[in-house]
């Protein structure tokens, strides 16, 4: 099976029904994507498939063959963090940090679809990603900051 992960081709010799999460973590060694619930309920495993947020714990690797998969490791370019990653740091979003990769990936997809999201837009997308530490106000501030940076021509 052939995939493109973070812009690089990958050939995996695994069954088509293996969850994408395990292919990313175990076969490719990209451990940024986290296992949370295993039932697409928490969002910790969120990755981008052709730019769209997907729960990798319930997405079969065979369903994304010949598609572009982006993990958190693929967001930075030329040593510069993606605007969302930088905003996460600037707003001191993480507390325990476990859910944050999924939060970041959902925010990247949101800003690609809506470069100037309203609070309702942010709520509609981000409430599907759970944060047990309750960092939602900082997440919102980081998304607003990243949106402004991207509109100003910052690193995508």
C-alpha positions as CSV (number, residue, x, y, z in Angstrom):
1,X,0.0,0.0,0.0
2,X,1.3,3.5,-0.9
3,X,0.6,6.7,1.0
4,X,2.0,10.1,1.1
5,X,2.7,11.2,4.7
6,X,4.0,14.7,5.4
7,X,4.9,15.1,1.7
8,X,7.0,11.9,1.6
9,X,6.0,8.6,-0.1
10,X,5.5,5.7,2.2
11,X,5.0,2.0,1.3
12,X,3.5,-0.1,4.0
13,X,3.2,-3.9,4.0
14,X,0.2,-4.1,6.3
15,X,-3.5,-5.1,6.0
16,X,-5.8,-2.4,4.6
17,X,-8.0,-2.5,7.7
18,X,-5.3,-1.5,10.1
19,X,-6.2,1.9,11.7
20,X,-4.2,4.8,10.2
21,X,-3.2,5.8,13.7
22,X,-1.2,2.6,14.2
23,X,0.3,2.8,10.7
24,X,1.5,6.3,11.5
25,X,2.8,5.5,15.0
26,X,4.1,1.9,14.7
27,X,5.0,1.5,11.0
28,X,6.3,5.1,10.3
29,X,7.5,6.0,13.8
30,X,5.7,9.3,13.9
31,X,4.5,9.4,17.5
32,X,3.0,12.9,17.6
33,X,-0.4,11.6,16.8
34,X,-1.9,10.2,20.0
35,X,-4.3,7.4,20.9
36,X,-7.1,8.7,23.1
37,X,-10.4,6.8,23.0
38,X,-10.2,4.6,19.9
39,X,-13.7,5.5,19.0
40,X,-13.4,8.9,17.2
41,X,-14.9,10.7,20.3
42,X,-11.9,12.6,21.7
43,X,-9.9,13.9,18.8
44,X,-6.4,13.2,20.1
45,X,-5.7,11.2,17.0
46,X,-6.7,13.9,14.5
47,X,-4.6,14.1,11.3
48,X,-5.2,15.8,8.0
49,X,-6.1,13.7,4.9
50,X,-6.0,15.8,1.8
51,X,-6.3,18.8,4.1
52,X,-9.4,17.6,5.9
53,X,-9.4,16.7,9.6
54,X,-9.9,12.9,10.1
55,X,-9.8,10.7,13.2
56,X,-7.0,8.3,12.5
57,X,-8.1,5.8,15.1
58,X,-11.1,4.8,13.1
59,X,-9.8,5.5,9.6
60,X,-8.5,2.4,7.9
61,X,-5.1,2.8,6.3
62,X,-6.6,1.4,3.1
63,X,-9.1,4.2,2.9
64,X,-6.3,6.8,2.6
65,X,-4.1,5.0,0.1
66,X,-2.9,7.4,-2.6
67,X,-4.0,10.4,-0.4
68,X,-1.9,13.0,1.3
69,X,-1.7,12.5,5.1
70,X,-0.3,15.2,7.3
71,X,0.6,14.7,10.9
72,X,1.8,17.3,13.4
73,X,5.4,16.4,12.4
74,X,4.6,17.6,8.9
75,X,3.3,21.1,9.8
76,X,6.6,23.0,10.3
77,X,8.4,24.0,7.2
78,X,12.1,24.8,6.9
79,X,12.5,24.8,10.6
80,X,9.7,27.3,11.1
81,X,6.6,26.3,13.1
82,X,3.2,26.5,11.4
83,X,1.3,29.6,12.5
84,X,-1.0,27.4,14.6
85,X,1.9,25.7,16.4
86,X,3.5,29.1,17.1
87,X,0.2,30.5,18.4
88,X,-0.2,27.5,20.7
89,X,3.2,28.4,22.2
90,X,2.5,32.1,22.4
91,X,-0.8,31.6,24.1
92,X,0.7,28.9,26.4
93,X,-2.2,26.5,25.5
94,X,-0.9,23.1,26.6
95,X,-1.4,22.0,30.2
96,X,-1.0,18.3,30.2
97,X,-0.6,18.4,26.4
98,X,-2.0,15.0,25.5
99,X,-4.9,16.3,23.4
100,X,-3.0,19.2,21.9
101,X,-1.8,17.6,18.7
102,X,-5.4,16.7,17.8
103,X,-6.4,20.2,18.7
104,X,-3.7,21.7,16.6
105,X,-4.6,19.6,13.6
106,X,-8.3,20.5,13.9
107,X,-7.4,24.1,14.1
108,X,-5.2,23.9,11.0
109,X,-8.1,22.4,9.0
110,X,-10.5,25.0,10.4
111,X,-8.2,27.9,9.3
112,X,-7.7,26.4,5.9
113,X,-11.4,26.3,5.4
114,X,-12.2,29.6,7.2
115,X,-9.3,32.0,7.3
116,X,-11.2,34.4,9.6
117,X,-13.3,32.2,11.8
118,X,-16.0,33.6,14.1
119,X,-16.4,32.3,17.6
120,X,-19.3,30.2,16.4
121,X,-17.0,28.7,13.7
122,X,-14.4,27.9,16.2
123,X,-16.9,26.3,18.6
124,X,-18.5,24.2,15.8
125,X,-15.2,22.6,15.0
126,X,-13.2,22.6,18.2
127,X,-15.9,21.3,20.6
128,X,-15.4,17.9,18.9
129,X,-11.9,17.8,20.4
130,X,-11.9,17.1,24.1
131,X,-9.5,18.7,26.5
132,X,-9.7,17.3,30.1
133,X,-7.6,20.2,31.4
134,X,-10.1,22.8,30.1
135,X,-7.7,24.9,28.1
136,X,-10.5,26.0,25.7
137,X,-10.2,29.8,26.3
138,X,-6.5,29.5,25.4
139,X,-7.2,27.4,22.4
140,X,-9.7,30.0,21.1
141,X,-7.1,32.8,21.6
142,X,-4.5,30.7,19.8
143,X,-6.8,30.1,16.9
144,X,-7.6,33.8,16.6
145,X,-3.9,34.7,16.8
146,X,-3.0,32.1,14.2
147,X,-5.7,33.3,11.9
148,X,-4.4,36.9,12.1
149,X,-0.8,35.7,11.5
150,X,-1.9,33.7,8.5
151,X,-3.9,36.6,7.0
152,X,-0.8,38.8,7.5
153,X,1.2,36.4,5.4
154,X,2.7,34.3,8.2
155,X,4.0,30.7,7.9
156,X,1.1,28.3,7.1
